[in-house]
């Protein structure tokens, strides 16, 4: 059978945006749980998946998780969490962005690249050259000249690569019959993402200089104070469990919020708000401030300074944070 032709058909069938995640050695329920499935949403379904849901299918020694219209599995932080103790592969198609292929082993991204331009200099991971021979075999390579269209069929080629790695062929009409599925929420899986952190820039030069000179204890104190301030502005500072979680973060003992905890249930409502507004800033900052790395916690807590808006004056807040970091 023509592997590429078959893969083209599956890509066309799944549509303009989807993510396929292959997880080795776990069953369907465990694969969904590793992806951040809400336990109360796990069940057998038929027909189109609701937004935010993923379906799981057993495929030999692997479980295939399909996100129609979703992209959670392409997040390398989530995939690393999914791969702990095993292996995981994800293939993303997103016609509004860029495709992505990621292979993670035992909690580490081994190889990740954009299949439409898989140049060695932009392929990353702990062993970026590991799959080069397979990539070449399926036609995943950078163009030799400007007129060479090696980007065509990028997603189909990456699907063939996933098949070579896993021995799993995505079935035809994979979502046509009953299958186990659930709503997934990556917020509860893995730590902060790079985009969650405040990045250096001319506007924040003084702040970053102050942070670099500050001891870890002060960084954590300032980070927690900022998240408390944001929660107060949003009227949710009294949320059960929030004060305790922030107290632990201030001591450097922060830990992820369990989705079945009282705080976790409130976070879930914040994440599912129709118009999250500042709650989106809060959930992102909260996940980051719980990290035990003081620099990560501080940069995550200060990420809302790039947004500001109607909640607060970001320039005034920036100056106040810089002064707090410099305080003796």
C-alpha positions, 0 to 999 in steps of 0.5 A: 500500500502507498503509505504517503497516499494513505496518509494524505487521505487521513490528513484530508479526512481529519481536516484543516486542524487536528493533532494526533498523539501516539502514546506507547504502553498505556490504555485509552483511559490512561492516555486521556488522563495523561493528556489532562482529561477531566474524569467526569467527562470520560465516556464512550461517544459517537458522532462529532467530538465536542470542542476541546474533546479528544478521542482515544483508540487502541492501536497495537502497543500504542494508544492513539489520541485524536484531537479534531480541531485541537492542538494540545498534544503538540505542546512539548511541555504536555507531551513530555509529561505524557511520555514519562516512563514511556514514549509519545509522538505527536503530529499537528496540522494547523492551516492557520499556523505551522505543522509540527512533529514531536517525539518525546521519550521518558519526559524529554523532547528527543526530536521536534521540528516543523515538517514544512521546513525540517532544516537541521538548524531549526530541529531541536531536542535532546537528540535532534539528529536521531530521526534524520535517516527516517526523515530523509526516507519519507521526504522530510527535508529542507529544499535544495533550491528556491523552486523545490516544493518540499513543503508539500504534503508536510503533514502527510509525510510526518504522519508516515514518519509517525507510522514508521516509529510506532508501527501504527496506521491511523484507521480510516474514518477513525471517528466514525464509530463509538470510542472513548473520549473526554474533555482535556485541559493541559493547564493541569499537566506539566509546568509553565510554557515559554509563552507564559513567562515575561520576556526581556526587552527595553521596557523591562530592562530595569526590572530584569536587572533588579531581578538578577540581583535579587535573592531567590526568597525575594523573587518568590515573595514578589512573585506571590504578591503579584499573583495575590494582587491580580486575584484581588483585582479580579475579586477571587482572592478568597477562592478556597485553596488559593491562599494555601497554594500561594503560601507554599509557593512563597516558601519555594514548596509550590506544587501543581494544582490537582484538578480534583481539589477545591482550588482545581475545581475553581480553576476549571471554571476560570478556564472554561469562562466564556470571556476569561479576560483577566482570569486567563492572565491569572490562571497562567500566572498561577501555574507559573508561580507554583514552579519551584524555580524562583526565576520561572515563578517571578517571570510567570507572575509578571507576564500580565505586565505585558497585558495591563489593560483595564485591570491595572496600569502596567507602567506603575506596576512595573515600577512598583515591582522593580522597587520591591525587588531592590528593597533590602 
